[in-house]
Amino acid sequence: MYGLRQLAVIILLLAVSLNAGAQDDFCSPHNTSFKDGERLTFRVYYNMSFVWVNAGNVNFSTKLEDVNGHKAYHITGDGKTAKSYEWFFKVKDRYETYIDKETMLPDRFVRNVSEGGTKINQDVAFNHKKDEAISNKKSYTIPKCTQDVLSAIYYARNIDYNKHKPGDKIPFNLFLDDKVYNLYIKYMGKEQITTKMGTFNAIKIVPLLIEGTIFKGGDKMTVWVSDDDNHLPLRVDSPILVGSIKVDLIDCSNLRSPFTSMANKDN
């Protein structure tokens, strides 16, 4: 498990050139998928030599707060390796984003991570009117509608996949590690998937990954998202440099809409 940054990449982030003017989904202020008080828990499994082990959990929470005179969703993501897996690669990560309720753009992004002995602390302030991100006292020019790594997950949940056809690429901009990435989400259609939570009607996405410490760039990863108004990530499958991982939603509460994508509750 490489922490929350990589889980975010797993779920959403795709690397290719951006088609200018094609960001309608990521420049729309409408939130239809989540609300104040939502909580999500994911379990990360690691497979090597055909044996799956519990590598850790990632928890997301959402709280509506007053920030500088306006309402913002304060979203927190905490990732931590299971104790039995810490001997291999210990992770303790905390990511936070403050998303303006009206524009659905991030005001601030905070990152405090400890991964395998490496520690990173970052605090980014966004000024979208000036197309500016200020990170560790340095200013960077950003495109319109730029997201951070955590706000992008919640913004992408509001995409109306019903207006897309299989093979469509939905582009957006992301500010990460003091760089702007031009990314997209590739929609592959709909199918059913069965996890320990049950059988679901799902939206299928195949990302092209940003190359990193544990992931190769490419299109070997598959993501399934609930085919209802919540658009919850249900499962992620991906090979990594050594072995493979699977990320499953194992618990959710205080959802904005009924969890109607569940076809049955059989394990």
N, C-alpha and C positions, 0 to 999 in steps of 0.2 A: 504493500500500500504506500503510495507516494503522497498522500495528503489530499486536502480539499482542492487545491489548485488542479491536480490531475483528475479528480472526480468531476470538477467543472468541465475540464477539457473533454473527459469521457462523454459527458452528457451532451455537450453542445458544440464545442469549438472546432472549426474546420478551416483549413488554410489554403486559399487560392486568391486570385485577383478579384477585385470587387467591381461589379457592373454599376457605374455611377447612376444614381437616380432610381435604383431598383430596391431601395430600402424601405418601402412603404410599411412593411410589417414592423420594422424597428424604429419608425418615426411616428408611430401612432400612440396617443396617450391613453388608450382604453385598456383598463385592467378588468378582465373577466374571469381570471383563473385562481386568484388567491386572495386572502383577507387577513386582517389582524388576528393573531393568535394561532395561525396554522403551524403545525409541527410535523416534520418528516424525519424518519430514521431509515438509513440505508446500511446494509451489511456488505462488506467487501470480502470476497473469497478469492484465494490464490490457489492456482493449480500448477503443480509441477510433477511430472511422472505419473499423471492420471490420478493424483490424490488432491482433493479439495480441502483447504483448511480455512478456518475463520481468521482473516487477517485483521479485521477491525470494523468499527462503525463510524458513520458520519451522520451528524444530526443538524437539521436546519430548523430555525424558528423565526417567526415574523411578528413584529410588534409595531403598531402605529404610534408615532411619537410627534411631539411638537419640536421642530428644528428650525431655529432662526426665523420664527414667525410664520412657518408654514408646516403642513402635515407631511410626514415622510415615513415610509416603511423602513424600520430598522431590522435588517435581516442578518442573522448570525449563522455561521456554519462552523461546526466543531468536528474535527476529524482526529481519531486516535486509534493506534494499533491495539489489537488484543494483547494481553500480557504474555500469552504463550508465543507470540510472534515478535516480541520486542527484541529478542536476541538477534534476529535477522535484520530488521530495519525499523527503528523506533520512530514513530510520528506522533506529534502533538501539535495540531494546527488550529488556529482560530482566524476566521475571515469575517469581516463585517462590511455591509454596505448600507447606505442611507439613500433610498429611492424616493424622489419627489412624487407625491401621490397624484398630482395633476399631470406632470409631463412624463412620468415613468422613466426619468433619467437620473443617474446617480449624482448625488451631491458630494458624497465622501466615501472613500474606500479605505479600510484598515486591514492590514495583514500582519499577523504575528505567528510565525511558523517555526517549528523545530523538527527537522527531518534528517535522521541519521547523523546527528551531531552538527548539522548546518542550521543556523538560525537566521531568519530574515524578518525585519520589521519595516513596514512601509505604511505611510499615511498619505493618501492622495485626495486633494480637493479639486472638484470640477467646477468650472465656470463656463457653462454652455453658451451663454450669451456672447462671451469673448472667444469661444472655441479654444479653451485653455484647460490644461490639467497641470496642477502644481504638485509635484512629487518630491519629497525630501528637499524642499526649498528651491527646486529647479522648475522652470516653466516649460511646458511642451504644448505645441499646437496640435489640436485634435480635430477630426472631421465632425460634422453634424451628427447628432444622435449616437455618439460614442458611449459604449457601456464599459463597466469593469467586469472582471471574471465572475463575480457572484450575481451582480444585477442582471447580467446577460441571461442567466438561467431563468430568472423569474420573468424577464421581459419575453423571452422566447416561448414561454408557456402560453402567452397570449396570441400567438400566431394562429390564424384561421387556416388550418391545413386543408379544410374542405374546398378551398378555392384554388388549391394546387393539384397538379397531376404528378404521378410517379416520374421521378427524374428531375423535377424542378429544384433549383438551387436558390435558397433564400439568403441573401448576403447581409452582412452588418459589419460594424467597426468595433474593435475592442482595444482598450488601453491596458497593457499588462507589462510589468517589468520595464517601465519607462519607454515602451514602444507601442506604436499603433499597428495592429494586425488587421488585415482585410480578410474577412472570414465568410463562410456560408454554412447553411444547414441544408443537406440534401434529403428531400422527401422521397421515400421509396414505396409508399402505399400503406395499406392496412391489412392486419392479420391477427389471429388469436395467439396468445402466449400464456403458458401455465407456469406459475411460480408457487412457492409455498403458501402465498396468500390466497391463491385461487387461479381461475382461468379468466383472462381479460381480453376484451376487444381492444386492440392496440394500434397506434400509429408507429410505423417503422422508419427509422432514420439511420443512414450510414454516413458517419463523419469522415472527413479527411483530416487527420490529426496534425497539430503542430508537433514537430519533432522535439522531444525532450529527453530527460534523464532516463526515463523508464519506457517511454513509448517511441516507436519509430513513426515517422510521417507516413501517411498512406490511408487506405480505405478498408482496413481489416476489422474495424470496430462496428458493432451494430447496437443501436439503442431502440428500445420500445417505450412509448409514451401512452398513457391512458387515453382512449378515444372517448373522452367526455369533456365537459367544460373545465375540469381541473388541470388536464394535461400533465399528470404526474409522471415523472420517470419511473418505470416499473422494473426494467432490467437493462443492464449493459453487459455485453460480452466483448472481450478484446484480447488478442495476444499481446504480450509485452516482450521485452528483450530476452527474458528467461521465463518460460512458462506462459500462463495466461491468467486473466482475472475475470471475475463476474461480480457485478454490483446489483443487489436486489433491494427494492423497497420492502421493508419488513413491518413498518408501522406508520400510521398517519392519523392526524386528529384535527378537528376544527377546520374542515375543508369548506371552501366557499360554496361549492355545489355538491349535490349528491354524487356518490361514487358509482355512477351508473355503468361504467365500463366493465365492471365485474360480471362475468357470465355465470359463474357459480362460485361456491365457497369450498370446493373440494381441494384438498392438498394433492 
